């Protein structure tokens, strides 16, 4: 059964006559008659009882009409769904980030504008986020120091400097700043391998000629903060984000501009997606003047 035959049958059944169906479809009556007749002959069935006053559905016709009503209802639901997607009233967006600060900042405004969208956020290091984007497990990721790669589209969002964090009970807790060379005598809490924060720290130490032999590796930003809060050692972070001030103190590193640019990243091939494009637009509006 072709869509034209189904439409002709449905119109006749609804109008009660071939003349009424032709007017409803804005076609000639012979066209409607031909389509319905072809449908009946195709399956060897009788769909209408013809009489002088019009037509009446046969039992087969009644059953077919029920099926078509369900089909058209589902079709209308599908159209309404696509229109809602087009209007950003429903849908899903998967985000990834190396830390909560920037992604939550953007998400708050994005959610205010598009409250009907379902958003999920997962946290991982920068290398893992790159992999997840490439594997289409994430729509957008927020992380630092992305090398220029054609498969990624980036929006520069913010520059975050490297800073030292210490426990409230640490002797440095009352200080405002520190020199990198002072880290040489401290146990250093460092991030896992492939983490961008670790790469930046190691480059800064190498540049300053500082060698730290007493180190402890802990995965994740929150893990480093927790270890520092327990005064296990001194740590570093690469963002200006949420920090539990009741647990740790952040110290500026004197004479160092080490840090990373925070980028909002998606696959280049997907940057025109309505959901992704809307999120990038919000990020462009909120980014700091130093993002470029």
C-alpha positions, 0 to 999 in steps of 0.5 A: 500500500502506497502512501498515496493510496492510504491517504486516498482511502483515509480521505474517503472514509473520513468524508463519506464520499469520493467527492468530499475526499477529492475536495479535502485532498484538492485533487480530482474525483477520478484520481481518488477513485483510481487510488482506492480501486487500485488498493482494493485490487492490489489486495483483493479486498472490498473497502467500501460499499458504494451507493447513490448517497455515497459510500459505507465502510466494509468490515475490512475498511473499518479495521484498516481505518483504525490502523491508519488512524493509529499510524497517522497519530504516531506520525503526528507525534513524531512531527511534534517531537521533531518540532520540539527538538527544533525549538530546543524544548526537549532533547539530551546533551552530554557534557564532560569537564575536567572540573566543575567550575566552568561547566557549571557556570555555563550550564546554569545559564544554559538551563535557564534558557532551555529548561526542557533539555536533559543534561548529563555531566561527567568529570575526567582528565583532559586526555580522557575527554578527548577520547570520549569526544572522538568516540561520540560518547560526549557532545561537548567537553570543557578542558584545557590546552587542546592542541590545534586539531582539525577534528575539534572545534574550540571556543576559548573560554578562560585562562587559568593559572597554576596555583599552590594549595595547602591545608589550613594547618600547614605552616604556609596557610597564612601566606598569600604567595609562594615561589616554585623553588620552595616546593623542593622541600615539600611532599608534592601531591600530583595528578595522574598521568595524562592529566593536563594539570600534571603536565603544566606543573612538571613544565613549570618545575622544569622551567624553574629548575626545581626537582621534587623527589617526594611525590604522591600521585592521586587521581582527580582534582578532588582527590588532590584537594582531599589529600592536601586538606589532610595535610599529606602534602602540598598540591597544585590546581590549574583553575580558579573554580570552586575550592573548599576554603574551609579545608585548603588555602590557595597561594599565588605562584610568584614569577610564574604565568604557568597555567592553561587555557580553558576551552569549550570543545566539540567535534568540528563535524557537529558544531552546527548541531542545534543543542551543541550550537546553543551551548557554544553560544552561551559559552561565547557570551560568558567567556572572560576578556582574556579567553582569546 
